[in-house]
């Protein structure tokens, strides 16, 4: 099995076990909203054109369209998440020898 598949399986297992009650916005790349009329909007959370706080933008959007939304799908920047977790794990292990 190629190394890339093993690494993807490893991270997939980790992400399957994450409790998403608290979702750090810096790891959310896209929010996909499906409305009751089946229209789908894909929102780039970290759009460089917008200087407002992404968490505030999402909260305002969800409040405004709450009664028209069917589902909300948060897509994570898994590459960034993997990098940060790996870096923090190495630092933790190094400091706790």
N, C-alpha and C positions, 0 to 999 in steps of 0.2 A: 504494500500500500504506500503511495507517495506521501512524503512528509507533510505536504500541504493538507491532504485529507485528514491525516492524524491530528494536526493542529486544529483544523476546523471542527472535528469531532470533539476535541478537548474543550474548545471554547463554547461550542454549542451546548455541551453538558453543563458547563459553568453557568451560562446564561439561562438555561432552563431552570436552574435552581435559585435564581435571583428573585428576591421579593420586590415587586415593583410598586409597593405602596408609596415609596419615595423614589422619584426618578430624577436624577440630576439633569437639569436642562442642558448642560454643556455636552452631554452625550447624545441628546436627541438631535438627529439631523433633519428629519422630515416628519410632518404630521399629515396623515392622510385621513380626510374626513369624508364619510359617505353620508349623504343626506337622505331623508325619507323618500324624496322623489328620485332616488338613485343617482343623482349627480355626485361626482367625486371631485374634491379639491385636494390638491397636493401642495402643502405649504412648506417652503424652505425656511426652517427655523432661524438659521443664522445668515439670512440675506444681508449682504454687506450694505445695501441701500438703506436699511432701517437701523437707526441707532438706539431705538427703544429696547428695553429689557425683554428678551424673548419670552420669559415666563409671564410677564405682564401681558404681552401681545396674545399669547395662547389663552390665558385666563379670560381676557376681555372677549376674544373671539368665541370661546365656548359659552360664556355667559350670554352673549348676544344671540347666538344661533342654537342654544340648548334645545329648544322645543322642535327644531327642524332636523336635528342630527340623529342618524341611525347608529353609526359606529365611528370611533376614533381610533386610529392605528398610529402608534408612535414608533418610528423607525430609528434605531440607534446607529451611531457612528461606531461600529464594532472595531474598526482598526484603531481608532483613538482609545476606546475602552480597553482593548487588549494591551496597547502600549502602556497606558497608565497603570493598569493592574500589574503588569509584569514589572514595571519600574518600581512600584510601591512594594511589591512582594520581595524583590531583590533587596531593596533597602531595609525592609523589616527583617529579613533573614540575616543580613549582614550585621545589623545592630543587635540582634538577639543571639549571637553565637556564644 
